[in-house]
Amino acid sequence: MISVFLNGVLQVPGFDYRTGEGTIMFTTPPPAGSHVTIKVAAPTEKTTILKTDGRTYLFPLVSDFARYTALKALLDDAARYHDHPAVADVFERLQVVMALVKENGRS
């Protein structure tokens, strides 16, 4: 989940800004000297604070969030086809790998 603040005021997604692949695009550039705070809650919370120049309306997201979003989209697509034999096989293998990782630690 993303929360975007402009000078401490929570912005409304789809109205004040939109998110794209690895970016946040404001409808209009925030005024010069404003502070944009971007909080990304997944997979772990990260906060980015940017100072604006009055012309820029496109800002980068934390790269971990872009990776998380891409992975989530892939898993959502795969879940739609969970009954396909190849997808079912990959999910079964992934479950085994995840069980081993959880048992033996992250590294």
Residue pairs with C-beta under 8 A, 6 or more apart in sequence:
1 40
1 41
1 42
2 13
2 19
2 24
2 38
2 39
2 40
2 41
2 61
2 65
3 10
3 38
3 39
3 41
4 10
4 11
4 13
4 16
4 17
4 24
4 36
4 37
4 38
4 39
5 11
5 35
5 36
5 37
5 38
5 39
6 16
6 30
6 34
6 35
6 36
7 34
7 35
8 35
8 37
11 17
11 26
13 19
15 27
16 26
16 27
17 24
17 25
17 26
17 27
18 24
18 25
18 27
19 25
19 61
21 66
21 69
21 70
22 60
22 61
22 63
22 65
22 66
23 58
23 59
23 60
23 61
24 38
24 58
24 59
24 60
24 61
25 57
25 58
25 59
26 57
26 58
26 59
27 57
28 57
29 52
29 54
29 55
29 56
29 57
30 36
30 52
30 54
30 57
31 52
31 54
32 52
32 53
32 54
32 55
33 51
33 52
33 54
34 51
34 52
35 49
35 50
35 51
35 52
36 49
36 50
36 51
36 52
36 59
37 47
37 48
37 49
37 50
38 47
38 48
38 49
38 50
38 59
38 61
38 62
39 45
39 46
39 47
40 46
40 47
40 48
40 61
40 62
40 64
40 65
42 65
42 68
43 64
43 68
44 64
46 62
46 64
46 65
48 61
48 62
50 59
78 87
78 90
78 91
81 87
82 88
82 91
